[in-house]
């Protein structure tokens, strides 16, 4: 069933005009109310304006509908979308999505670049805009126009993983509670967030390994991490077995931010180049590659989804190839 709205601009002698056809009575009554209001104001209802608004919704309206539909993403991804939309909507939010041109998107890129936004952040912002336009079925998608829309050129700083000497210097100056986590990151190549979230329920003492759970892993896939036997033994001595409840954190006094700050301060005090916990991941992957470990095995151990990224991004020319003597350090 459909509901048709008709109206007259004069008396019975005038020809009825077409006011629209709707699937629901509610929508028909809304159109009737608009027409009655226009006639009461002695204006002839201009339905073309309504048709244009219906056919060409703005980027802001589409973005809200798209964001509400993304129930499939994690909270962190949803937060990233929110940040990206805050860059897009002030500039393009009131524009009709179907009327956007590649020049408009190129101007958005130029504005973001002038504000000093990093190339990768601009790329993610464009990706969000492209998803909004895909959701609306806008063709062609101007956010994907590679002829007019160009990302700014950016020269990435070369990552130089710390040498064994630098790690040792920092280890000696770190507060005691951060020394063992530092060595664990150096030996396993784990992400610092994975170490922070490690619980005793993830520790497999019989096999000398622990698990990075699916909820914690960046790839969304759980994995087992082999641990150096000496370090694993020391970790197991942190808490007696009777107190190892499954939900209890292994490193209770260590957070990613605190460890990162402590390492930076120790680097300054030791007079060595500042490195982060993530730089230890680069160091471990590079060392494993030099040892001849296959890329598939390295990717499985460190939780890297794309082996090409593992090879191209995380492998570096090290200033030394020295492994740390964990047994001596933990003594």
URCORRA-V211741 format. One line per field, one symbol per residue. phi: phi as a letter, one per 40 degrees, with the letter a starting at -180 (. if undefined). psi: psi as a letter, one per 20 degrees, with the letter a starting at -180 (. if undefined). burial: b if it has 16 or more other ideal C-beta (glycine too) atoms within 10 Angstrom, else e. Layout:
phi->???
psi->???
burial->???
//
This chain:
phi->.bbbbbabcaccccccbcbhbbcbcccccccccccccccccgbcdbcccccccccbccccccccccccccccbcccccccdccccccccccbdcccccbcbdcccccccccccccgccdcccccccccccccccdcgcbccccbcccccbcccacccccbdcccccccccdcccddccccdccccccbgcccccccccbccccbccbgaabccccccccgbcacbcbddcccccccccbcdccccdccccbccbbcccccccccccccccgbdcbbdccccccccccccccgccccccccccgbcbcccdccbbbbcccabcccccccccc
psi->qqpppqrqibahiqpqqpjqpqhqhghhhggghggggghhjkqppnihghgghghmqrhgghhggghhimiiqrhhghhggggghhhghhhjhjqphijqqhhghhhgggghhhijpqghhgghghhgghhghghikppqohijoighopqqppoppppnqqrhggggghghiqqgiigghghghhhhjqqhhhghjprhiipnhhjlrrporhhhphijpqqpopqpgghgghgiigpqhhjmqhipqgnhjprgggggggggghgghikqpprrhhhhgggghgghghijpqhhgghhgilpgohhggghhjproqhrkpqqnhghhi.
burial->eebebebeeeeeeeeeeebbebeeeeebeebbebbeebeeeeeebebeeeeeeeeeebbbebbeebbeeeeeeeeeeeebbeebbebbbeebeebbbbebebebbbebbeebbeeebebeebebbbebbbbbbebbebeebbbebeeebeeeeeeeeeebbbbbebbbbbbebbeeebbbbbbbbbbbbbbbbbbbbbbbebbeeeeebbbbbeebbeeeeebebebbebbbebbbeebeeeebeeeeebbeebebeebeebbeebbeebebeebbbbbbbbbbbbbbbeeeeebeebbebbbbeeeeebeeebbbebeeeeebebeebbe
//
